[in-house]
């Protein structure tokens, strides 16, 4: 497979990238280079080309070199566009048409055309769309950051600026045109994209970036690096609050300075170390970096933080592990106060280095902290909350130790090889579509956690068994959101479901003819919306004792999710009845509590799908393990309870018709289907 990456922004080169050289030379370049390095290890990838702009100017001669060979498989090509000089991202839309023509001319000169284009940022997607229109080469899209998110950060009226308007329009076109959208986090897929007219959750996959974390886990301090920091500080031995980010407004370093400057307790407890890019002369900095650095210097002076804040002019990329080690040996922590962080590679690096995190609650850090348990999330617009979180971690040794231990999970959870394997599987599937079964004769719907997955050996057996089942459509029903479910299924190499019932039955998605993306079932959405007063229910339940809301990503348009015991579940039912609000309340695993529309459950969703397929009741099998599967198991005659069930499921009065398997997880599913098939044969 020949993959062509398009990345127009920033100063891209094959090695020694000077991050922060311009406002646009940031994380997306690191992402691209790391992805390409991992991708090139796959023997099935024949060639990878990164295409960017060719330009002259003060940034150095490297960016005027037309071709740069990186390895036997990988090359970087720089192509001319309308302007011969460096262009900031706000101006890049003016280069799209000319760059697209140069790229098509370049493709025409190649021995073979690319199989797939991967566009990075919306301007690259605009180029890719022109190429696809002319040459028929499909493209996938990674936004890296989004214009609507930036507009919301900047405030009312920001979207009316010409630069942002161009960007948002290009993002809308990219969402509508790309074969697949690749997001880095659930927050990006489920929250950030949701504000777009072209938003289609079934066409987005969450593939968290990896990171080469081994060199951070083994990082040691360097006296040379220590000296560049210590020269600013009166007491260099104190714990260090470390921030490492380009000095641009959205990184919100000023809020961290305000948090520190307004907290005498934090100043007494720790030093603040700001590694804010590389600079020779502030006045020569690109974009808003000069203004951001001036604000930082003004705040240091306003709060008289001299001797307590370090802000070196420069640092080399190879010194970054030693910078993290500097903070670790002093018992410090890492702070990311960005207004929005699309993913957060520095958070993974800091965690692997042994540092707890205090991170923005906007963007990818939600996923990282949830996955690793390595820090605290804060509102980046609340300096007092930032200071309180820092003081809490520094002041609670047990919490500090838990965060450090959680960081050790980062390397396993965020691995480029795993990312590249899933990425290639998706690209190959798009290029060789396997459409869903048109007229299935039977349907199997099973829960995911602790039913389909949970035993690797059993899932391997299920994969083989599934491949032999002609006429059997396979689907899942889960409490997870679509993107959370899709991520775990692909990570576990599960067969791709033909139908996905998600968010405890409140959403349904059907596999598209391309065999990769999904389309939401709008008829089901309309059905469950009837009588659903989400805001009213949320208000009524807000003061109920013993009820704790789950995280923001677990809340859905047709689902309110809480933590609570059985008594809390009964209290929820009573409170809603008193308010004359009708809902379906599902309690599972002794602590998860979901409030859904009356019409929504796994059971009603399965019946809806069965009707769509025109199947009789005896053609449907369902399998589950816990309390949130009760409605599905109760609704279908051929219900399977796997042996590793919880919530005393096998004794449930409404499930006496169910088959309780002797084997667990996916083996139990196979056993149950076999049982009911034998019964059908015997009855026939």
Protein Blocks (a to p, Z undefined) as FASTA:
>chain_A
ZZddddfehjddfbhpaehkamklcfklmmmmmmmmmmmmpmklmbdcddddddedjkoj
klmcfbacfblmbccdddddfblcdcdfklmmmmmmmmmmmmmmmmmmpmbdcfbdcdeh
jklmmmmmmmmmmnopacdddekiafklmmmmnoghklmpmklmmmmmmmmmmmmmpmbd
cdfbfklmmmmmmmpmklcfklpccddddddfklmmmgccdfklmmmmmmmpmblmbccd
dddddddfklommmmmmmmmmmmklmmmpccdddehjafblklpghjllmmmmmmmmmmm
mnopghjaccdfbdcfklmmmmmmmmmmnopacddfbfbdfkopmlmmmmmnopacdddf
edjklmmmmmnopaccddfklmklmmmmmmmmmmmmklmmmmmmmmmmmmmmmcfklmmm
mmmmmmmmmmmccdddfbacbdcdddfehplgopfklmmmmmmmmmmmghiacddddfbd
fklmmmmmmmnopacdfbdceehhiaccdddfkomaccddfklmmmmmgopafklmmmmm
mmpghiacddfklpcfkbccddddfklmmmmmmmmmmnopacddddeehlaccdddfklc
fklmmmmmmmmnopafklpccddfbfklmmmmmmpmbdcddfkbghhlmmpmklmmpccd
fbecjllmmmmmmmmmmmmmmmZZ
